[in-house]
Amino acid sequence: MNPTLVIYLLRHGETEGPKKVYKGHIDVPLSKIGEKQVEKVAQFLKNYIKKYELQPKIIYSSPLKRAVTSAEILSRELLVEVKSKNILKERNFGTWEGLSINDIVSLYPEEFERWRRDPLRFCPPQGESTIQVSKRASDALKEILKNHNGSQIFITAHGGINRVILCNILGMPLENIFRIEQEFACVNIIEFYESQPVVKLINGVFWRDEYF
């Protein structure tokens, strides 16, 4: 039996700038490597989706440059439109954005300890909690499920957004979000059978040379 809906949930490709810092809402572009990663993933997906009788419908994207560029690369290969959704933005890390974990421990020791004790409810200064991110990611997914059936839908988003979506679909406690890896330009595949979701793939990395 074919699924009634397939969602391909992607993380954007590698970005420019420092790698091990919290970028959140900082609007960094893809690096050249990141563009190549997404180009390879787009080629892989073009071949993969032929296995279903469903038709590619739309690409929903976070409005941040790294996600939009990833969506545009997919769009050129798959010939589907891109629609930006603010609700798919990465988590806002507030004053922690642009900082590494070591920077945060040094500059915000009390706040970091509160985050360590309560990672779900704690908000970085001027930022969002995990629960808040989970709520808007869930709202985005509900809207997509309501508006599409018999389709293949693509989402280009971020590690934080993808993790909470996958946790919620799998029924996992949000405390476990970092047990789900989300590499640059990875693919997650969720199939729906009469609204029942089945996660077929997590963190598929198809831009490596062994797939081509």
Residue pairs with C-beta under 8 A, 6 or more apart in sequence:
1 193
2 52
2 53
2 54
3 52
3 54
3 191
3 192
3 193
3 198
4 149
4 150
4 192
4 193
4 194
4 195
5 54
5 145
5 148
5 149
5 150
5 151
5 152
5 153
5 191
5 192
6 49
6 52
6 54
6 151
6 152
6 153
6 189
6 190
6 191
6 192
7 144
7 152
7 153
7 154
7 155
7 189
7 190
7 192
8 45
8 49
8 152
8 153
8 154
8 155
8 187
8 188
8 189
9 155
9 157
9 162
9 165
9 166
9 187
9 188
9 189
9 190
10 41
10 70
10 74
10 154
10 155
10 156
10 157
10 185
10 186
10 187
10 188
11 156
11 157
11 158
11 159
11 162
11 182
11 183
11 184
11 185
11 186
12 30
12 34
12 38
12 62
12 64
12 66
12 67
12 69
12 70
12 156
12 157
12 158
12 184
12 185
13 30
13 31
13 33
13 34
13 35
13 36
13 37
13 38
13 66
13 69
13 70
13 184
13 185
13 207
14 30
14 31
14 33
14 34
14 37
14 184
14 185
15 23
15 28
15 29
15 30
15 31
15 34
15 66
15 184
16 28
16 29
16 30
16 31
17 23
17 28
18 100
20 100
20 101
21 97
21 98
21 99
21 100
21 103
22 93
22 96
22 97
22 98
22 99
22 100
22 104
23 90
23 97
23 98
24 90
24 91
24 92
24 93
24 94
24 96
24 97
24 127
25 64
25 89
25 90
25 92
25 93
25 97
26 97
26 98
27 64
27 65
27 66
28 64
28 65
28 66
29 65
29 66
29 69
30 38
30 65
30 66
30 69
30 70
34 66
34 70
34 184
34 185
35 69
35 73
36 207
37 184
37 185
37 207
38 69
38 70
38 73
38 74
38 185
38 207
39 73
39 77
40 185
40 206
40 207
40 211
40 212
41 74
41 185
41 187
41 206
41 207
42 73
42 74
42 76
42 77
42 78
43 77
43 212
44 187
44 206
44 207
44 211
44 212
45 74
45 77
45 78
45 154
45 187
45 206
46 77
46 78
49 56
49 78
49 152
52 152
54 150
54 151
54 152
55 150
55 151
55 152
56 78
56 79
56 80
56 151
56 152
56 154
57 80
57 148
57 151
57 152
57 153
58 80
58 81
58 82
58 83
58 148
58 151
58 153
58 154
59 71
59 74
59 75
59 78
59 80
59 81
59 82
59 83
59 153
59 154
59 155
59 156
60 71
60 82
60 83
60 84
60 85
60 88
60 140
60 144
60 153
60 154
60 155
60 156
61 67
61 68
61 70
61 71
61 82
61 83
61 84
61 85
61 88
61 155
61 156
61 157
62 68
62 84
62 85
62 88
62 89
62 90
62 156
62 157
62 158
62 161
63 84
63 85
63 86
63 88
63 89
64 89
64 90
64 158
67 88
67 156
67 157
67 158
68 82
68 84
68 156
70 156
70 185
71 82
71 154
71 156
72 82
74 80
74 82
74 154
74 156
75 81
75 82
78 154
80 154
85 140
87 136
87 137
87 139
87 140
88 137
88 140
88 155
88 157
88 158
88 161
89 158
89 161
90 157
90 158
90 159
90 160
90 161
91 127
91 128
91 130
91 133
91 158
91 160
91 161
92 126
92 127
92 128
93 124
93 127
93 128
94 123
94 124
94 125
94 126
94 127
94 128
95 108
95 124
95 125
95 126
95 127
96 104
96 108
96 124
96 125
96 127
97 127
99 107
104 111
104 112
105 112
108 124
108 125
111 122
111 124
111 125
114 122
115 122
115 124
119 130
119 175
120 129
120 130
120 131
120 174
120 175
121 129
121 130
121 131
122 129
123 129
123 132
130 164
130 174
130 177
131 174
133 160
133 161
133 164
134 164
134 167
134 168
134 174
137 161
137 164
137 165
137 168
138 164
138 165
138 168
141 165
141 168
144 153
144 155
145 192
145 195
159 182
160 177
162 180
162 182
162 188
163 177
163 178
163 180
163 182
164 174
164 177
166 172
166 180
166 188
166 199
166 202
167 173
167 174
167 176
167 177
167 180
169 190
169 197
169 199
170 199
172 179
180 202
180 203
181 202
181 203
182 188
182 203
183 203
183 205
185 205
185 207
186 203
186 204
186 205
187 201
187 203
187 204
187 205
187 206
188 199
188 201
188 202
188 203
188 204
189 199
189 200
189 201
189 204
190 197
190 198
190 199
190 200
191 197
191 198
191 200
192 198
